[in-house]
Amino acid sequence: MRPEAIDKPVFISYASDDFDRVKPVVDELRSQGCIIWFDKYDIKLGDDWDFEIRKGLSAARFVIIFLSQRSITKEGYVQREQKIAIDRAQELEKGKQFILPVLLEKVDVPSALKHIQYMFADHPDLISSILKVVAPSNVAKQDSGGEDGVAIKIRKLSYEKDGLPGYKVAIDYVDISDNSVQHPELASAIVNGINSKTANWVFSSQLEESGLYRYSMDRFRRTHECYVSFSESIRRGSIFSLVFSIGWYGAGAAHGNYGFSTYCFVGDPPVYIDELKNIINSKHHGAALNSIVTEVFRYLLEDYNQENQSGLEEGQIKLGITGWESLNNFAFTNDGIKFLFPPYQIASFAQGSHYALVKYSIIAKFLKDEYKELLSILDDNDG
């Protein structure tokens, strides 16, 4: 589950030609206390807009996509925003609301969004309907955890300095407060410590002299940027998974990049599972890896390609999945182990991120007995 924190915004995706029709809805939601990410308000002069939009999408709890003939037929960044949002929705636990389509007029809804309930912008209950969905995580108190996630609070800390180069860093720090987690402060420290290291390259750049940057350059072209945004927590049995989105931009680069950071741990005792092979019987490491890679390969080529029409290629996937180290981003979901792959690992940057699901029935026979119990896997046929 996601934290019900006031700093998890609702991202607004729309075609620029529809600004006059979208702005009244945005302003009304803001007046009702919603935290909104809206490009006209949140991208400032000199910002790298591509990086800022990706950062905004990564931090968002919900995305409202305004659909019109213009947004559907016009080629531009709005199409890219929608793809990023759809990719993120598929990476989340099944059934979680994320994309909220709003139709500005009657249109042929894109196939990737047809399964999601939409509303027309002129519906008298539009605002109240949106608030019913977003308010619990956008304007209310922190989440209490429950059966599907972990009780958690988020502290968003930012660091910024102008220089040659300068830096901008934003990190979501977690405070785990779940009663089923023994020594939650220890689990929090592990997660926060590793997340902090993600930004180390930004700070270390201050120790290096470089003649590449000048104050006469646009500020974003002489500023390193990095963010770590909490995405979701998942509970399976007695094991918890935390998923973060990370992004970075090296000053002067053509574009930024993004990826994932995942943390899985046992609640009691607080054991951090830093590598998947640690929960597998050592004598089965080879067979387990082969089974996982085979299923990931099949899932990406068949299930994922069929659902998303993404055009993944066998050769690229094979190059990106070569061993345990290529399977480092994983989470234990109710349906199986979900593996997350950032851009460039198994596909081009333009094709975005991807995921694959390996059901427990495939891997159960390789697991150590104690982890079968912790994951509530009763037998090798558990799906």
PLY file of the C-alpha trace (Angstrom):
ply
format ascii 1.0
element vertex 383
property float x
property float y
property float z
element edge 382
property int vertex1
property int vertex2
end_header
0.00 0.00 0.00
1.04 3.60 -0.51
1.35 6.07 2.37
-1.50 8.50 2.77
0.87 11.43 2.70
0.19 14.99 1.62
3.42 15.08 -0.43
2.35 12.41 -2.95
0.92 14.52 -5.78
-1.66 13.91 -8.46
0.04 14.28 -11.84
-1.91 16.04 -14.60
-1.33 14.79 -18.16
-2.92 16.72 -21.00
-2.29 18.17 -24.45
-1.09 21.77 -24.30
-3.89 22.77 -26.69
-6.39 21.74 -23.98
-4.91 23.96 -21.27
-7.94 26.26 -21.01
-10.25 23.28 -20.46
-7.96 21.51 -17.98
-6.93 24.44 -15.78
-10.38 24.95 -14.12
-10.41 21.31 -12.97
-6.84 21.59 -11.67
-7.59 24.81 -9.80
-10.73 23.33 -8.21
-8.82 20.24 -7.02
-6.11 22.49 -5.57
-8.73 24.55 -3.77
-10.01 21.32 -2.20
-6.58 20.63 -0.71
-5.16 18.25 -3.33
-1.45 18.33 -4.04
-1.26 18.63 -7.82
1.69 18.35 -10.19
0.87 20.59 -13.14
3.54 21.57 -15.64
2.44 25.21 -15.86
2.91 25.55 -12.10
5.78 23.16 -11.41
8.26 23.56 -14.27
10.26 26.70 -13.76
12.38 28.79 -16.09
15.60 26.95 -16.90
14.38 23.50 -15.76
15.02 20.42 -17.88
11.34 19.77 -18.63
11.83 16.14 -19.69
13.57 15.29 -16.41
11.09 17.29 -14.33
8.11 15.56 -15.94
9.63 12.13 -15.34
10.37 13.10 -11.74
6.81 14.31 -11.32
5.39 11.08 -12.74
7.69 9.02 -10.53
6.55 10.81 -7.38
2.86 10.78 -8.26
0.32 8.67 -6.40
-2.24 9.13 -9.19
-2.19 10.37 -12.78
-5.21 12.11 -14.26
-5.07 11.77 -18.04
-7.26 14.26 -19.89
-8.27 12.78 -23.22
-9.39 14.75 -26.27
-9.12 14.42 -30.03
-6.02 16.60 -29.78
-4.30 14.53 -27.11
-4.99 11.28 -28.97
-4.04 12.38 -32.47
-1.33 14.92 -31.73
2.19 13.53 -31.74
4.16 14.94 -28.85
5.20 14.55 -25.24
1.66 13.89 -24.04
1.88 10.47 -25.72
5.13 9.79 -23.90
3.60 10.84 -20.58
0.75 8.40 -21.10
3.15 5.55 -21.88
5.21 6.25 -18.75
2.03 6.34 -16.67
0.77 3.09 -18.18
4.13 1.42 -17.57
4.06 2.54 -13.93
0.51 1.29 -13.47
1.54 -2.15 -14.67
4.47 -2.23 -12.26
2.18 -1.70 -9.28
0.34 -4.44 -7.43
-2.65 -5.63 -9.46
-5.89 -3.81 -8.70
-4.35 -0.59 -7.37
-5.89 2.57 -8.80
-3.34 4.82 -10.45
-4.60 6.23 -13.77
-7.81 8.28 -13.76
-8.96 9.03 -17.34
-11.09 12.16 -17.87
-12.65 12.74 -21.28
-12.85 16.35 -22.40
-15.07 15.22 -25.27
-16.28 12.02 -26.86
-13.23 10.16 -28.17
-12.09 6.66 -29.02
-10.28 5.77 -25.79
-6.79 4.31 -26.44
-6.70 0.51 -26.13
-4.26 0.63 -23.20
-6.83 2.62 -21.17
-10.09 0.99 -22.25
-10.20 -1.29 -19.22
-10.17 1.70 -16.83
-13.39 3.47 -15.84
-13.45 7.06 -17.10
-15.60 10.16 -16.58
-16.45 13.12 -18.78
-15.06 16.47 -17.71
-18.51 18.08 -17.78
-20.01 15.52 -15.38
-21.39 17.41 -12.35
-19.81 14.89 -9.96
-16.33 14.92 -11.54
-14.54 16.75 -8.72
-16.22 14.81 -5.92
-15.53 11.52 -7.72
-11.83 12.35 -8.11
-11.61 13.41 -4.45
-13.12 10.11 -3.30
-10.23 8.32 -4.99
-7.29 10.62 -4.35
-8.14 12.21 -1.00
-7.22 9.21 1.19
-3.65 9.35 -0.11
-3.35 13.02 -0.99
-4.86 15.09 1.80
-5.30 12.69 4.73
-3.08 11.20 7.40
-0.54 8.40 7.08
-1.55 4.88 6.07
-1.94 2.21 8.74
-0.63 -0.69 6.66
-3.16 -3.50 6.77
-2.98 -6.92 5.16
-1.55 -5.77 1.82
1.18 -3.35 2.83
3.32 -1.87 5.59
2.45 1.01 7.92
4.91 3.66 6.81
5.52 7.39 6.84
7.49 9.35 4.26
9.85 12.25 4.91
10.78 14.05 1.71
14.15 15.77 2.01
15.72 17.97 -0.64
19.24 19.28 -1.10
20.27 21.90 -3.63
23.35 23.93 -4.46
24.28 26.10 -7.40
27.77 25.55 -8.74
29.99 24.25 -11.55
28.44 21.75 -11.48
25.56 22.27 -9.06
23.19 19.64 -7.74
19.54 19.00 -6.89
18.67 15.94 -4.84
15.27 14.78 -3.55
14.99 11.61 -1.45
11.98 9.97 0.18
13.06 8.68 3.59
10.87 6.04 5.21
9.83 5.63 8.83
8.39 2.13 9.19
5.94 1.93 12.08
4.25 -1.42 11.45
3.60 -3.49 14.59
4.43 -6.70 12.74
7.96 -5.48 11.98
10.39 -6.14 14.80
12.80 -3.23 15.31
11.25 -1.14 12.51
13.84 1.58 13.02
16.52 -0.90 11.91
14.64 -1.77 8.72
14.13 1.94 8.07
17.84 2.63 8.56
18.81 -0.05 6.04
16.48 1.35 3.40
17.38 4.99 4.02
21.10 4.29 4.09
21.14 2.57 0.72
18.83 5.18 -0.82
21.15 7.93 0.39
24.07 6.24 -1.36
22.15 6.59 -4.63
22.91 10.31 -4.57
26.57 9.91 -3.60
27.79 10.49 -7.16
26.08 13.89 -7.13
27.90 15.04 -4.00
31.23 13.49 -4.96
31.19 15.56 -8.15
31.77 18.60 -5.95
35.25 17.30 -5.16
36.28 17.20 -8.81
37.46 20.18 -10.79
35.88 20.43 -14.21
36.14 22.96 -17.01
33.00 21.64 -18.68
30.59 24.03 -16.99
30.14 27.81 -16.96
27.68 30.08 -15.16
26.63 31.43 -18.55
25.08 28.01 -19.32
21.42 27.26 -18.58
21.31 26.17 -14.96
19.88 22.70 -15.62
22.72 21.98 -18.08
25.27 22.55 -15.33
23.34 20.81 -12.55
23.41 17.14 -11.60
20.01 15.89 -10.47
18.89 12.80 -8.61
15.65 11.68 -6.98
14.47 8.65 -5.02
10.67 8.39 -4.78
8.71 5.85 -2.77
6.30 3.88 -4.98
4.61 1.18 -2.91
4.86 -1.41 -0.17
3.63 -4.98 -0.51
3.09 -7.69 2.08
3.19 -11.41 1.27
2.95 -13.57 4.35
5.61 -12.33 6.78
7.79 -10.73 4.10
7.55 -7.07 3.11
8.71 -5.40 -0.08
9.32 -1.69 -0.60
9.63 -0.33 -4.13
11.23 3.00 -5.05
11.62 4.81 -8.36
14.96 6.48 -8.89
16.08 8.95 -11.52
19.21 10.86 -12.38
20.47 13.44 -14.83
24.13 14.21 -15.40
24.74 17.88 -16.14
24.94 18.43 -19.89
23.67 14.98 -20.85
21.20 14.51 -23.71
18.61 13.14 -21.29
18.25 11.66 -17.83
17.57 8.05 -16.95
15.50 6.23 -14.37
15.18 2.87 -12.71
14.17 1.10 -9.50
15.38 0.21 -6.06
13.65 -2.56 -4.10
13.97 -3.76 -0.52
12.57 -7.01 0.82
12.79 -8.10 4.42
11.32 -10.44 6.98
9.24 -8.68 9.62
10.29 -10.80 12.58
13.22 -11.15 12.93
14.18 -8.14 10.76
16.21 -9.95 8.06
17.05 -7.97 4.93
16.88 -10.07 1.73
19.45 -8.27 -0.40
19.76 -11.04 -3.01
17.11 -13.46 -4.21
19.49 -16.39 -4.21
19.83 -16.03 -0.41
16.38 -17.57 0.07
17.10 -20.50 -2.27
18.78 -23.74 -1.26
22.41 -23.47 -2.37
22.30 -26.83 -4.15
19.47 -25.48 -6.32
21.04 -22.14 -7.29
21.76 -23.19 -10.86
18.41 -24.85 -11.50
16.49 -22.01 -9.84
18.27 -19.35 -11.88
17.60 -21.26 -15.10
13.89 -21.63 -14.24
13.53 -17.96 -13.33
15.35 -16.68 -16.42
13.34 -19.01 -18.66
10.04 -17.80 -17.21
11.07 -14.13 -17.28
12.07 -14.55 -20.92
8.76 -16.25 -21.75
6.72 -13.69 -19.81
8.32 -10.71 -21.54
8.02 -12.16 -25.02
4.51 -13.56 -24.63
2.42 -12.09 -21.81
4.00 -8.62 -21.67
4.31 -8.20 -25.44
0.75 -9.32 -26.01
-0.67 -7.01 -23.36
1.39 -3.95 -24.23
2.36 -4.45 -27.88
5.82 -3.32 -26.82
7.86 -5.07 -29.52
10.49 -6.54 -27.21
13.15 -8.55 -29.01
14.70 -11.87 -27.98
18.28 -10.71 -28.43
17.90 -7.64 -26.22
16.25 -9.64 -23.46
18.97 -12.30 -23.50
21.67 -9.63 -23.20
19.89 -8.06 -20.21
19.20 -11.21 -18.20
22.46 -13.04 -17.66
22.64 -14.00 -13.98
21.50 -13.28 -10.43
22.93 -9.75 -10.59
20.53 -8.92 -13.44
17.58 -9.84 -11.20
18.39 -7.49 -8.32
15.16 -5.48 -8.44
12.43 -7.78 -7.19
9.37 -7.69 -4.93
7.23 -10.40 -3.36
3.65 -9.83 -4.49
0.52 -11.88 -3.85
0.76 -13.39 -7.34
4.47 -14.17 -7.46
7.89 -12.54 -7.57
7.87 -9.40 -9.69
11.12 -8.41 -11.41
11.60 -4.80 -12.55
13.83 -3.80 -15.44
14.85 -0.17 -16.11
15.41 1.32 -19.57
18.42 -0.07 -21.45
18.52 -3.37 -19.54
16.30 -5.36 -21.87
15.09 -2.69 -24.31
15.86 0.77 -25.61
15.34 3.94 -23.57
12.37 4.89 -25.78
10.65 1.57 -24.95
10.80 2.43 -21.25
10.84 0.13 -18.23
9.41 -3.38 -18.04
8.48 -6.04 -15.52
8.02 -9.80 -15.42
6.10 -11.97 -12.97
7.32 -15.41 -11.90
4.63 -17.36 -10.04
5.51 -19.07 -6.79
4.61 -22.45 -8.28
7.67 -22.18 -10.52
10.17 -21.35 -7.79
8.65 -22.94 -4.66
10.56 -26.21 -4.97
13.88 -24.33 -4.86
13.14 -22.22 -1.78
14.49 -22.86 1.68
11.76 -24.30 3.90
11.74 -21.32 6.26
11.06 -18.93 3.39
8.23 -21.10 2.08
6.67 -20.69 5.49
7.37 -16.95 5.66
5.80 -16.46 2.22
2.80 -18.64 3.17
3.55 -21.06 0.36
1.87 -24.28 1.45
3.21 -26.53 -1.30
4.92 -26.51 -4.68
1.60 -25.89 -6.42
0.98 -22.52 -4.78
0.45 -20.06 -7.63
0 1
1 2
2 3
3 4
4 5
5 6
6 7
7 8
8 9
9 10
10 11
11 12
12 13
13 14
14 15
15 16
16 17
17 18
18 19
19 20
20 21
21 22
22 23
23 24
24 25
25 26
26 27
27 28
28 29
29 30
30 31
31 32
32 33
33 34
34 35
35 36
36 37
37 38
38 39
39 40
40 41
41 42
42 43
43 44
44 45
45 46
46 47
47 48
48 49
49 50
50 51
51 52
52 53
53 54
54 55
55 56
56 57
57 58
58 59
59 60
60 61
61 62
62 63
63 64
64 65
65 66
66 67
67 68
68 69
69 70
70 71
71 72
72 73
73 74
74 75
75 76
76 77
77 78
78 79
79 80
80 81
81 82
82 83
83 84
84 85
85 86
86 87
87 88
88 89
89 90
90 91
91 92
92 93
93 94
94 95
95 96
96 97
97 98
98 99
99 100
100 101
101 102
102 103
103 104
104 105
105 106
106 107
107 108
108 109
109 110
110 111
111 112
112 113
113 114
114 115
115 116
116 117
117 118
118 119
119 120
120 121
121 122
122 123
123 124
124 125
125 126
126 127
127 128
128 129
129 130
130 131
131 132
132 133
133 134
134 135
135 136
136 137
137 138
138 139
139 140
140 141
141 142
142 143
143 144
144 145
145 146
146 147
147 148
148 149
149 150
150 151
151 152
152 153
153 154
154 155
155 156
156 157
157 158
158 159
159 160
160 161
161 162
162 163
163 164
164 165
165 166
166 167
167 168
168 169
169 170
170 171
171 172
172 173
173 174
174 175
175 176
176 177
177 178
178 179
179 180
180 181
181 182
182 183
183 184
184 185
185 186
186 187
187 188
188 189
189 190
190 191
191 192
192 193
193 194
194 195
195 196
196 197
197 198
198 199
199 200
200 201
201 202
202 203
203 204
204 205
205 206
206 207
207 208
208 209
209 210
210 211
211 212
212 213
213 214
214 215
215 216
216 217
217 218
218 219
219 220
220 221
221 222
222 223
223 224
224 225
225 226
226 227
227 228
228 229
229 230
230 231
231 232
232 233
233 234
234 235
235 236
236 237
237 238
238 239
239 240
240 241
241 242
242 243
243 244
244 245
245 246
246 247
247 248
248 249
249 250
250 251
251 252
252 253
253 254
254 255
255 256
256 257
257 258
258 259
259 260
260 261
261 262
262 263
263 264
264 265
265 266
266 267
267 268
268 269
269 270
270 271
271 272
272 273
273 274
274 275
275 276
276 277
277 278
278 279
279 280
280 281
281 282
282 283
283 284
284 285
285 286
286 287
287 288
288 289
289 290
290 291
291 292
292 293
293 294
294 295
295 296
296 297
297 298
298 299
299 300
300 301
301 302
302 303
303 304
304 305
305 306
306 307
307 308
308 309
309 310
310 311
311 312
312 313
313 314
314 315
315 316
316 317
317 318
318 319
319 320
320 321
321 322
322 323
323 324
324 325
325 326
326 327
327 328
328 329
329 330
330 331
331 332
332 333
333 334
334 335
335 336
336 337
337 338
338 339
339 340
340 341
341 342
342 343
343 344
344 345
345 346
346 347
347 348
348 349
349 350
350 351
351 352
352 353
353 354
354 355
355 356
356 357
357 358
358 359
359 360
360 361
361 362
362 363
363 364
364 365
365 366
366 367
367 368
368 369
369 370
370 371
371 372
372 373
373 374
374 375
375 376
376 377
377 378
378 379
379 380
380 381
381 382
